[in-house]
Amino acid sequence: MKRLSKLFGSIIALVLVLSLFMGTTTIENSVVQQVTLEEQIVSQIIERSDIPQNSATQSQLIVLNQTGAMCEEEMQLTNAGELTEKALQITSQNGNNVAVSTYIPYAIDSVTGELVNSFVYASMVTESGTVSPRNTQEISSQFVDVVVKTTAYYAKLSDSLGTIYYYRHAGLESAWTGSSGPFQMTRLYASYITQGDLKAYPDCVNQVSSPVLQYDYSIESLINQANPTMGTVYLDGNHTMPYNRAVHMADYYEDGGFVYVKVNYYNRSTGQSKSAEKTYKIYGK
């Protein structure tokens, strides 16, 4: 419990920092409201998910549907005044081995019956602005109904100076948790692709300039599960790179570790079948 408390404390501290940065041009009450909403959403993600109790973890909120890595300042400028889709991302590392777990939260919109990113939904139903707030009687403090978790595994390798990094693709896991009610998940699709220049390991970290074995190399781990059971972890451990190979990121935009997650679902109340898809980048040049 102590470790979970510390992890939650770290997450809340991060949320506070992000919110203070993003709210410097708004009135004080708006800043307080935004911090409270993000705190509530993060807390609800934790409640619905198996957040690891590991002291060697790092947590952050990330912006979804971005192909390139952005620093916090760039993130705020890019999304200023917009409704931003976010997810909670937790990274754990043991030596060179890294696991990046991304928790994408959804709320079931009471009006449309669709899955909406929880951070967007909370802004829609509680704040005025370009999106009109819902009737106050309809507002609930429950912003997370479903969480889709995807964990990408890889090894992060570097030269002796720690200035050049190489990556070894190692597999993918995905699962969903949440309340069922009128909601039925019909398909869980997750793709994790590593792309870059293939090199020999450990030659690439020991030599000043090692030859490229294959340009624009790519490897993909894929999960495509029909009618996934809530709480069941699905995995692809068959597409892993051998120990004597590693990938170098030569291009900022084209190379990296990319994750794409899509869920298909059916709402029995509305009789409609819908989908929700998100992308994000976990490493790059």
Salt bridges, closest charged atoms under 4 A:
GLU38 OE2 - LYS86 NZ 2.65
ASP50 OD1 - LYS149 NZ 3.40
GLU85 OE2 - LYS278 NZ 3.30
ASP109 OD2 - ARG134 NH2 2.96
GLU114 OE2 - LYS274 NZ 3.16
ASP236 OD2 - HIS239 ND1 2.84
